[in-house]
Amino acid sequence: MLGLYICSKHTSKVAVSAKILFRSSFSTLPTDEVTSEKAERFNKIVDVYSPKVVSNITLSPGEKVILCRCWLSSKFPLCDGSHGKHNKATGDNLGPVVVTVSQQPKAQDN
């Protein structure tokens, strides 16, 4: 699950919290109802011993960040393009999440 929480008051900073939550314990993975076997683990690289993988990122207006969705990036949670090799090998269509914080509008003179 990917949740982006954007908070902006009267400041120039915009906080973007990218929370990427996945199960990371073999014992808690759901079972496949058809075969009664445990589902295959998806995240095999990033903080595999943590109960959850959570990353917090703060951006200023006008900044952007490119976030990994394939769990293969060596710069996780940032994308390093690793999904391209995976897509070529498997025919998949994975790609990153691009988060852009727009510039705050300038105050108008009355």
C-alpha positions in Angstrom: 0.0 0.0 0.0 1.4 3.4 -0.9 0.1 6.4 0.9 1.1 10.0 0.2 0.2 12.5 2.7 0.6 16.2 1.7 0.4 18.8 4.4 0.6 22.5 3.7 -0.3 25.4 5.9 1.1 28.9 5.5 4.7 27.8 5.2 6.8 27.2 2.2 7.6 23.6 3.0 5.3 20.8 1.9 5.8 17.5 3.7 5.3 14.4 1.6 5.3 11.2 3.6 5.6 8.2 1.4 4.6 5.2 3.5 5.3 2.0 1.8 3.9 -0.9 3.8 4.4 -4.5 3.0 4.4 -7.7 5.0 7.9 -8.8 5.7 7.5 -11.9 7.9 7.2 -15.3 6.2 5.0 -16.5 9.0 2.4 -13.8 8.4 2.1 -14.1 4.6 -1.4 -15.0 3.4 -2.0 -18.5 2.0 -3.2 -19.2 -1.5 -6.8 -20.4 -1.1 -6.4 -22.7 -4.1 -3.2 -24.5 -3.1 -3.2 -23.8 0.7 0.5 -22.8 0.3 2.0 -19.5 1.5 2.1 -16.8 -1.2 5.6 -15.9 -2.5 7.3 -13.0 -0.8 7.5 -9.9 -3.0 10.0 -7.8 -1.2 13.3 -9.7 -1.0 15.8 -6.9 -0.7 14.6 -3.8 1.4 14.6 -4.1 5.2 13.4 -7.6 5.1 13.6 -8.1 8.8 11.4 -5.0 9.6 7.7 -5.6 10.3 7.0 -2.8 7.8 9.0 -0.8 5.3 8.2 2.9 5.8 10.0 5.9 4.2 9.4 9.6 4.9 10.4 12.2 2.4 10.0 16.0 2.7 9.8 18.1 -0.4 9.7 21.9 -1.0 7.4 23.5 -3.5 8.7 22.9 -7.1 10.5 19.7 -6.1 9.8 16.2 -7.4 10.8 12.7 -6.3 10.7 9.5 -8.3 9.7 6.5 -6.1 10.4 2.8 -6.7 7.4 0.4 -7.0 9.3 -2.7 -8.1 11.3 -3.2 -4.9 14.5 -3.8 -7.0 16.1 -0.3 -6.6 19.5 -0.1 -4.9 18.5 3.4 -3.9 15.1 2.4 -2.4 12.7 4.2 -1.8 14.0 6.2 -4.8 13.9 4.7 -8.3 17.1 3.8 -10.0 15.6 2.3 -13.2 15.9 -1.3 -12.1 12.4 -2.0 -13.3 13.6 -1.6 -16.9 15.7 -4.8 -16.7 12.9 -6.6 -15.0 10.4 -5.5 -17.7 12.6 -6.6 -20.5 13.1 -10.1 -18.9 9.5 -10.7 -18.0 7.4 -8.5 -20.4 6.0 -6.7 -17.3 5.1 -3.0 -17.3 6.4 -1.8 -13.9 7.3 1.8 -13.5 8.0 4.4 -10.7 5.7 6.7 -8.9 6.5 10.4 -9.7 5.5 12.9 -7.0 5.7 16.5 -7.9 4.9 19.4 -5.5 3.6 22.4 -7.5 4.9 25.9 -6.8 2.8 27.9 -4.4 1.0 30.7 -6.2 2.4 34.2 -5.6 0.4 36.5 -3.5 -1.5 39.0 -5.6 -1.3 42.7 -4.9 -4.7 44.4 -4.3 
